[in-house]
């Protein structure tokens, strides 16, 4: 199953009672359907489907509650002291 692209904010926006700042990642499943389409059409959010920017929500899924997961590379695990 292919992961959804990471959604990155373009500008500062508020959704509900939460303020999102330019360049932040939108939590997965925060926007969907027509609302997601509207944000994309108006340039408030961009899909980022690249290995250059990885999803913090997916990397830290046990803490973020994200259903999709992404793993650290072996080099990242060594650098960050995550090797067992």
N, C-alpha and C positions, 0 to 999 in steps of 0.2 A: 504494500500500500504506500503510495506516494504521500509525503508530508505536505501540508498546506504551506504556501509561502509565508515567510515572516512579514508581518505588517508593521511598517515604520511610519511614525507620525511626521507630517510635513507642516510645521508650525505648531503653535500651542492651541490645544482644544480641550473642551470639557465634555464629558459624557457622564450623565447622572451627576453624582457629586464628586467625581474624580477628575482632576486636571492632569492632562498629559502634555509633556513638553516636547518641543521639536527634537527629532532624532530618537525619541524613545520607542521602544517596541510595545505594540499593543498586545495585551494578553490574548492568547488564542481563544477563539469562540466568543470574544467580547462583542464583536460585530458580526452580523450574518445577514444573509438575504438582501432585501432592498436597502437596509441601512448601510451595509457594507458597500453595496454598489454605489449609493449616493456619495459616501465619503471618498471612494475611488474616483468617481466622475468629477468631483469638485476639487480633487487634488489634495485633500486633507490627509490622506494616507496613501502609502505606496507599498506595493508588493515587492518584497526583496527575496528573490529565490536564487541565492548565490552562496558559495562556500566562504566568501569573504566575511560575511556577517552571519553568525550563528545565533540561534534563539536562546536567550538566557532562560526563558520559561521552559524550553525543552531540556536544556542542560541540567537545570535544577528542578525537574518535574516533581520530585518528592515534596518540595517546599512550595512550588507554585500551583500544584494541583492540575497541571497540564496532563492530558491523556497521552500526548505524543512525547516520545523521549529521544534524546540525542546524547551520544556518549562523547567523553573527552578522548582525544587521541593519546597514544602511549607517551608521546613527548609532553603533552600537556599534563598528564597525570604525574610524570616525573618532575616537571618544573614546579607544579603546585603542591607536591608532596602528597599526592593521592594514591601512590602505589601501595599495595598491601604487602 
